[in-house]
């Protein structure tokens, strides 16, 4: 494993009885990247993180994280990573500072070093004014920021975030991502995250789409959307059925009339709309043009949208005893 590779995975597999949670996964994450796993609940994302963090034993394959083999040297892997779970694992009766001090003790950090690191991280995540307040009095966003600070306390090379903004409102999700970008720049670490929020995947340098335990496709968000290519154009007209038929006959473009209007895809949708409106024989009431999205990419590769694929939330890191 090269010094510039943070995570290397070869043929990783996890089965529970007859259920294949992760199937022959191969991937490589460069040091310093933000790398995302996008997929619906139950796609195998959390199980993968569980194996990479040495919390779940793989059924087959191998992986190296922060320069160490997850099977042969799990202790070294744990020392080189930080981990933020889906569910909060903070002690609500302790203060923010006490939660971090407890974490520092678990990692055997010398007290002077721990005090400096705790102060710096509390300042970095803007919790210094509330450092002496019990965590049970914190909002969901404040708790998540504290958990990220705890994951960074021992200066890991790789920070794993499993659905880092689950249960948070959109405004708080934006704030969390602002903190993550700043943390990555200042700490110079690799961030590896799972998410089923399409807008969160846009923050990644590279991403992989997972579905039914398999890596479907990998690339940059812009590169993956480029595969879809065409813009989505939606028309509201005086007669949507007639408009759809006219689009098919006049322009040779597939168009369907539905509950939200006439839908069609074409390159450079904004440039096509004036010609479309001029040549249609029915009145056009409204037009929207939307560039390709990651949900379009998911649909392109799996035949369904991520929202259609999303099932009930699975327990973090697979089935429990």
Protein Blocks (a to p, Z undefined) as FASTA:
>chain_A
ZZkbfbdcehiacdehjacfbgciaddddehiacdddddehilmmmmmmmmnopaccfbd
cddeehiafklmmmlmmmmpccddfbdcbdfkbcfklmmmmmmmmnopafklmmmmmmmm
mmmnopmmmmmgcfklpcfklmmmmmmmmmmmnopabdcdehklgoiafklmmmmmmmmm
mmmmmnopadddddfbfklmmmpmbdcddeehiafbgcdfklmmmmnopacdddddfblm
lmmmmmmmmnopacdddfkoccdddehkllmmmmmmmmpcbdcfbdcdddddfklmmmmm
nopafklmpccdddehiaaZZ
